[in-house]
Amino acid sequence: MKKSMLFFAAGAMLFGAACTSTTTDSDTNTTAETTTDATVANETASGGTTGLGGGGNATGTATATGAGSTANSTGMLDAETIANMDDATFMMTAASSNMLEIQAGKLAAQNASNAEVKRFAQMMVDHHTKANQEQMSIASQMNVQLPTVLMPMHQTMLDKLNNKTGKDFDEAYMDMMEVAHKMDIALFEAKSNNAQAPTVKAFATKTLPMLKSHQDMATKIEDQVD
């Protein structure tokens, strides 16, 4: 997990932008967006809104509020930030994470040199594709529009695989999988306890064992390829 701190720092910056932003459609073609944390806005405004896929919904109104922009001195998201994340922001973040798992998994299934890494990658594609389909159904009921592109923190993680081959690719991919699942487990554990919507709570609770299983496997395989 050599890159853990970098990725959590990127996550802290993203959550600052995503979770202090409120988007309201006043008519079909007009969107107003405000960001309450000036420091975070200056650092992430160029990528945060795009990473959220616009944040609109079927009724013309979407909010992603409540998580704040708090990170501790290590650059990791603190427990309070995760605990206070609203359901809409959680759903958008989880959807982006699913896309990361699928895109990285497809890349690894083709480019990995280790057979165990290839098998793990294909499992990530299969499991997270299924989870994404379930999540899309829940988001539709909530009138939450899920992102269609990776959030900046997830894109940064995927970019780490660029131009890597052979053993270097295997190590980078498995290290990323450890970090990604550690982040996801923290988010899903929080929502399994404090989600506002029963459907979100049920989704988080159902998905959590799968994420923990993935994390355990990723740790073992990462140790093998290091």
KEKE-3310 file (N, C-alpha, C; in steps of 0.2 Angstrom, whole numbers, plus 5000, padded with zeros to 4 digits):
npx = (5004:5009:5005:4995:4993:4994:4983:4972:4974:4970:4957:4952:4952:4943:4931:4929:4926:4915:4905:4902:4895:4880:4868:4856:4842:4835:4828:4826:4838:4847:4859:4864:4878:4885:4899:4904:4916:4930:4944:4945:4938:4946:4956:4951:4940:4941:4939:4930:4916:4913:4917:4907:4897:4888:4877:4864:4846:4831:4820:4825:4832:4845:4855:4871:4876:4883:4894:4906:4923:4933:4949:4961:4978:4985:4981:4971:4953:4943:4934:4922:4919:4916:4905:4896:4892:4880:4866:4865:4877:4885:4880:4884:4897:4900:4896:4905:4916:4913:4914:4928:4933:4928:4933:4947:4948:4945:4956:4967:4964:4968:4981:4989:5002:5002:4994:4985:4982:4975:4964:4958:4955:4946:4935:4933:4927:4915:4908:4907:4900:4888:4884:4884:4873:4863:4864:4861:4847:4842:4846:4839:4826:4828:4829:4842:4855:4868:4886:4894:4906:4923:4925:4937:4947:4946:4949:4962:4968:4966:4974:4987:4990:4994:5005:5012:5019:5020:5027:5027:5015:5006:5009:5006:4992:4987:4990:4983:4970:4969:4969:4958:4948:4949:4945:4932:4926:4926:4917:4905:4903:4900:4888:4880:4876:4871:4863:4851:4840:4831:4833:4846:4853:4851:4857:4870:4873:4871:4881:4894:4900:4905:4914:4923:4928:4934:4944:4952:4957:4964:4974:4981:4985:4992:5003:5010:5014:5022)
npy = (4994:5007:5018:5024:5035:5046:5044:5045:5058:5064:5060:5067:5080:5079:5076:5088:5097:5090:5089:5101:5107:5113:5111:5118:5117:5130:5132:5122:5124:5131:5132:5134:5135:5133:5135:5132:5132:5140:5138:5124:5125:5133:5124:5112:5115:5115:5101:5095:5097:5091:5078:5074:5071:5081:5081:5083:5079:5068:5076:5089:5094:5093:5089:5089:5088:5091:5083:5091:5097:5091:5086:5076:5079:5070:5069:5061:5056:5061:5053:5060:5067:5057:5051:5061:5062:5064:5055:5056:5061:5050:5040:5044:5044:5031:5025:5031:5024:5011:5012:5014:5002:4993:4998:4998:4984:4978:4983:4977:4963:4961:4966:4962:4952:4942:4927:4926:4939:4942:4934:4940:4953:4950:4946:4957:4965:4958:4958:4971:4976:4971:4976:4989:4990:4987:4998:5008:5007:5010:5023:5029:5028:5037:5049:5053:5057:5048:5049:5049:5049:5046:5052:5065:5060:5046:5045:5049:5038:5028:5033:5030:5018:5020:5017:5006:4990:4972:4965:4977:4983:4974:4976:4989:4989:4980:4986:4998:4992:4988:5001:5007:4999:5000:5013:5012:5003:5010:5020:5013:5006:5017:5021:5010:5011:5024:5029:5040:5035:5020:5011:5015:5012:4998:4994:4997:4989:4976:4976:4978:4966:4960:4969:4969:4956:4957:4966:4958:4948:4956:4961:4949:4945:4956:4955:4944:4948:4959)
npz = (5000:4995:4990:4997:5005:4995:4988:4997:5000:4988:4988:4999:4994:4984:4990:4997:4987:4981:4991:4996:4987:4979:4967:4957:4946:4937:4926:4910:4904:4912:4925:4941:4952:4967:4978:4995:5001:5000:4998:4995:4983:4975:4973:4967:4958:4944:4941:4949:4947:4935:4937:4945:4936:4933:4942:4941:4941:4938:4942:4941:4951:4962:4976:4984:4999:5015:5019:5021:5021:5028:5032:5040:5048:5041:5029:5026:5024:5037:5051:5054:5043:5034:5041:5040:5027:5015:5007:4993:4989:4993:4985:4972:4973:4976:4964:4955:4960:4957:4943:4942:4947:4937:4925:4927:4930:4918:4911:4918:4916:4903:4903:4914:4920:4929:4933:4944:4946:4935:4936:4947:4943:4933:4941:4948:4938:4935:4947:4951:4940:4942:4954:4951:4942:4951:4959:4950:4949:4962:4963:4953:4959:4969:4962:4959:4949:4943:4941:4925:4921:4928:4945:4950:4960:4958:4944:4945:4952:4942:4932:4936:4932:4919:4905:4911:4912:4913:4928:4935:4931:4937:4951:4953:4950:4959:4971:4970:4971:4984:4990:4985:4989:5003:5005:5000:5009:5021:5018:5015:5027:5035:5029:5030:5043:5045:5035:5027:5019:5018:5007:5003:5014:5015:5003:5005:5016:5011:5001:5008:5014:5002:4998:5008:5007:4994:4998:5006:4998:4989:4996:4999:4986:4982:4991:4985:4973:4975)
capx = (5000:5014:5002:4989:4992:4992:4976:4968:4974:4966:4950:4950:4951:4937:4925:4928:4922:4908:4900:4900:4892:4873:4866:4849:4840:4829:4824:4829:4845:4851:4861:4868:4881:4889:4904:4905:4923:4934:4950:4944:4935:4952:4961:4947:4934:4941:4938:4925:4909:4913:4918:4901:4893:4883:4874:4856:4841:4825:4815:4828:4835:4850:4860:4876:4879:4884:4900:4911:4929:4938:4954:4966:4984:4989:4978:4965:4947:4942:4928:4917:4917:4913:4899:4891:4890:4873:4865:4866:4884:4887:4878:4888:4904:4900:4895:4912:4921:4911:4917:4935:4934:4926:4938:4954:4948:4946:4963:4971:4962:4971:4988:4992:5006:5001:4987:4980:4980:4970:4957:4955:4953:4939:4930:4931:4923:4909:4905:4905:4895:4882:4883:4882:4866:4858:4864:4857:4840:4841:4847:4833:4820:4830:4830:4849:4859:4874:4891:4895:4914:4926:4927:4944:4951:4946:4953:4970:4970:4967:4980:4993:4992:4997:5012:5015:5018:5023:5026:5026:5008:5003:5010:5002:4985:4985:4991:4977:4964:4969:4968:4951:4943:4949:4941:4925:4924:4925:4911:4899:4902:4896:4881:4876:4874:4868:4859:4844:4835:4831:4836:4853:4856:4851:4862:4877:4874:4872:4888:4899:4904:4909:4920:4928:4931:4939:4950:4956:4960:4968:4980:4985:4988:4997:5009:5013:5017:5027)
capy = (5000:5012:5025:5025:5042:5050:5043:5048:5065:5066:5059:5073:5086:5078:5077:5095:5100:5087:5089:5107:5110:5112:5112:5119:5119:5135:5130:5116:5125:5135:5128:5138:5131:5137:5131:5136:5131:5144:5135:5118:5127:5135:5118:5107:5117:5113:5094:5092:5096:5086:5071:5072:5070:5086:5082:5084:5073:5068:5082:5095:5097:5088:5092:5085:5092:5088:5080:5096:5097:5090:5080:5077:5081:5065:5070:5056:5059:5059:5049:5064:5069:5051:5050:5066:5062:5063:5049:5057:5061:5043:5036:5047:5042:5024:5024:5032:5019:5005:5013:5013:4995:4990:5000:4995:4977:4977:4984:4972:4957:4961:4968:4959:4946:4936:4924:4927:4946:4942:4931:4944:4958:4949:4946:4964:4968:4955:4959:4978:4978:4969:4981:4996:4989:4988:5005:5013:5006:5013:5030:5031:5029:5043:5055:5055:5056:5045:5051:5045:5049:5045:5058:5066:5055:5039:5046:5049:5032:5024:5035:5027:5012:5021:5015:5001:4983:4966:4965:4984:4984:4970:4979:4995:4987:4977:4992:5002:4989:4989:5008:5008:4995:5002:5019:5010:5000:5015:5024:5008:5005:5022:5021:5004:5013:5031:5031:5042:5031:5013:5008:5016:5008:4991:4993:4998:4983:4971:4976:4978:4959:4959:4974:4966:4950:4959:4969:4952:4945:4961:4961:4943:4945:4961:4953:4939:4951:4964)
capz = (5000:4995:4987:5000:5007:4990:4985:5002:5000:4983:4990:5003:4990:4980:4994:4999:4981:4979:4996:4998:4981:4978:4960:4956:4939:4937:4920:4907:4901:4916:4931:4946:4956:4972:4983:5001:5004:4994:4998:4991:4977:4971:4971:4963:4954:4937:4940:4954:4945:4929:4940:4948:4931:4932:4948:4940:4942:4934:4944:4940:4957:4965:4981:4987:5004:5022:5021:5022:5017:5033:5032:5046:5046:5037:5022:5025:5026:5044:5052:5054:5036:5031:5044:5039:5020:5013:5003:4986:4988:4994:4979:4966:4975:4975:4957:4952:4962:4953:4936:4942:4947:4930:4920:4929:4930:4911:4909:4921:4913:4897:4903:4919:4918:4934:4932:4949:4945:4929:4938:4952:4939:4929:4946:4949:4932:4935:4953:4951:4935:4945:4959:4947:4940:4957:4962:4946:4950:4968:4961:4949:4963:4973:4958:4959:4943:4944:4936:4919:4921:4935:4949:4949:4964:4954:4938:4947:4953:4936:4928:4939:4928:4912:4903:4915:4909:4917:4935:4937:4931:4942:4958:4953:4950:4966:4976:4969:4973:4991:4992:4983:4993:5010:5005:4999:5015:5026:5016:5015:5034:5038:5026:5033:5050:5046:5029:5028:5015:5019:5001:5003:5020:5013:4998:5009:5021:5007:4997:5012:5014:4996:4998:5013:5004:4989:5001:5009:4992:4986:5001:4998:4980:4982:4994:4981:4967:4977)
cpx = (5004:5011:4996:4988:4991:4985:4971:4968:4970:4959:4948:4948:4945:4931:4924:4924:4915:4903:4899:4896:4885:4871:4859:4847:4834:4825:4828:4836:4849:4852:4865:4871:4885:4893:4905:4912:4928:4941:4950:4942:4941:4956:4957:4942:4935:4939:4932:4918:4908:4913:4911:4895:4887:4879:4866:4852:4835:4820:4818:4831:4839:4854:4865:4880:4880:4890:4906:4917:4935:4942:4959:4973:4988:4986:4972:4959:4946:4935:4922:4914:4913:4906:4894:4889:4883:4872:4866:4873:4887:4886:4882:4895:4905:4900:4902:4917:4920:4914:4924:4936:4933:4932:4945:4954:4949:4953:4968:4970:4966:4979:4992:4996:5005:4994:4982:4978:4974:4964:4954:4952:4946:4934:4928:4926:4916:4905:4903:4901:4888:4880:4881:4875:4861:4858:4860:4849:4838:4841:4841:4827:4822:4830:4837:4852:4866:4879:4892:4903:4916:4927:4935:4949:4951:4950:4961:4972:4971:4973:4987:4995:4994:5004:5016:5014:5021:5022:5025:5018:5004:5003:5006:4995:4983:4985:4985:4971:4964:4967:4960:4946:4943:4945:4934:4922:4922:4918:4905:4898:4898:4889:4877:4873:4870:4864:4853:4839:4836:4834:4843:4856:4856:4856:4869:4878:4875:4879:4894:4903:4908:4915:4926:4932:4936:4945:4955:4960:4965:4975:4984:4989:4994:5004:5013:5016:5022:5034)
cpy = (5006:5019:5027:5032:5047:5050:5046:5055:5068:5065:5065:5079:5085:5079:5084:5098:5097:5088:5095:5111:5108:5115:5113:5121:5124:5134:5124:5118:5129:5131:5133:5134:5135:5132:5135:5136:5134:5141:5129:5120:5129:5129:5113:5109:5115:5105:5092:5091:5091:5079:5069:5070:5075:5087:5083:5078:5074:5074:5088:5098:5091:5092:5086:5089:5088:5085:5085:5094:5095:5084:5081:5078:5076:5065:5065:5059:5056:5056:5054:5066:5063:5050:5054:5066:5060:5057:5050:5057:5054:5039:5038:5044:5035:5022:5025:5027:5012:5006:5012:5006:4991:4992:4997:4988:4975:4977:4979:4965:4956:4962:4965:4953:4940:4934:4925:4934:4946:4940:4936:4950:4957:4948:4953:4967:4965:4957:4967:4980:4976:4974:4988:4995:4990:4995:5010:5012:5010:5021:5033:5032:5035:5050:5058:5053:5054:5048:5046:5045:5048:5052:5059:5061:5048:5039:5046:5042:5027:5026:5032:5021:5013:5019:5010:4994:4978:4967:4972:4985:4980:4973:4985:4994:4985:4982:4996:4999:4989:4996:5009:5005:4997:5009:5017:5007:5005:5019:5019:5006:5010:5022:5015:5006:5019:5033:5034:5038:5024:5009:5009:5012:5000:4989:4993:4991:4977:4970:4976:4971:4958:4963:4971:4960:4952:4962:4963:4949:4949:4961:4955:4943:4950:4959:4948:4943:4957:4961)
cpz = (5000:4993:4991:5002:5001:4988:4990:5002:4994:4984:4995:4999:4986:4984:4996:4993:4980:4985:4999:4992:4981:4971:4960:4949:4939:4931:4916:4905:4906:4923:4935:4951:4961:4976:4989:5004:4999:4993:4993:4984:4972:4969:4967:4959:4947:4936:4944:4951:4939:4932:4943:4942:4930:4938:4947:4942:4938:4936:4943:4946:4960:4970:4983:4993:5010:5024:5023:5019:5022:5031:5038:5044:5042:5030:5021:5027:5033:5045:5052:5047:5033:5034:5042:5031:5019:5008:4996:4985:4988:4987:4973:4967:4974:4968:4953:4954:4958:4946:4936:4943:4940:4925:4921:4929:4922:4908:4911:4918:4907:4898:4909:4917:4923:4933:4937:4949:4940:4932:4943:4948:4935:4935:4948:4944:4933:4941:4953:4946:4938:4950:4956:4945:4945:4959:4957:4947:4956:4967:4957:4954:4968:4969:4958:4952:4944:4939:4930:4917:4928:4938:4949:4953:4961:4948:4939:4948:4947:4932:4930:4935:4921:4911:4907:4912:4914:4924:4938:4937:4936:4949:4958:4954:4957:4971:4976:4972:4981:4993:4991:4987:5001:5010:5005:5006:5021:5024:5017:5022:5037:5035:5029:5040:5050:5040:5030:5025:5016:5013:5001:5009:5018:5008:5001:5013:5017:5003:5002:5013:5008:4995:5002:5010:4998:4992:5003:5003:4989:4990:5000:4991:4979:4985:4989:4975:4968:4976)
residu = (MET:LYS:LYS:SER:MET:LEU:PHE:PHE:ALA:ALA:GLY:ALA:MET:LEU:PHE:GLY:ALA:ALA:CYS:THR:SER:THR:THR:THR:ASP:SER:ASP:THR:ASN:THR:THR:ALA:GLU:THR:THR:THR:ASP:ALA:THR:VAL:ALA:ASN:GLU:THR:ALA:SER:GLY:GLY:THR:THR:GLY:LEU:GLY:GLY:GLY:GLY:ASN:ALA:THR:GLY:THR:ALA:THR:ALA:THR:GLY:ALA:GLY:SER:THR:ALA:ASN:SER:THR:GLY:MET:LEU:ASP:ALA:GLU:THR:ILE:ALA:ASN:MET:ASP:ASP:ALA:THR:PHE:MET:MET:THR:ALA:ALA:SER:SER:ASN:MET:LEU:GLU:ILE:GLN:ALA:GLY:LYS:LEU:ALA:ALA:GLN:ASN:ALA:SER:ASN:ALA:GLU:VAL:LYS:ARG:PHE:ALA:GLN:MET:MET:VAL:ASP:HIS:HIS:THR:LYS:ALA:ASN:GLN:GLU:GLN:MET:SER:ILE:ALA:SER:GLN:MET:ASN:VAL:GLN:LEU:PRO:THR:VAL:LEU:MET:PRO:MET:HIS:GLN:THR:MET:LEU:ASP:LYS:LEU:ASN:ASN:LYS:THR:GLY:LYS:ASP:PHE:ASP:GLU:ALA:TYR:MET:ASP:MET:MET:GLU:VAL:ALA:HIS:LYS:MET:ASP:ILE:ALA:LEU:PHE:GLU:ALA:LYS:SER:ASN:ASN:ALA:GLN:ALA:PRO:THR:VAL:LYS:ALA:PHE:ALA:THR:LYS:THR:LEU:PRO:MET:LEU:LYS:SER:HIS:GLN:ASP:MET:ALA:THR:LYS:ILE:GLU:ASP:GLN:VAL:ASP)
# end
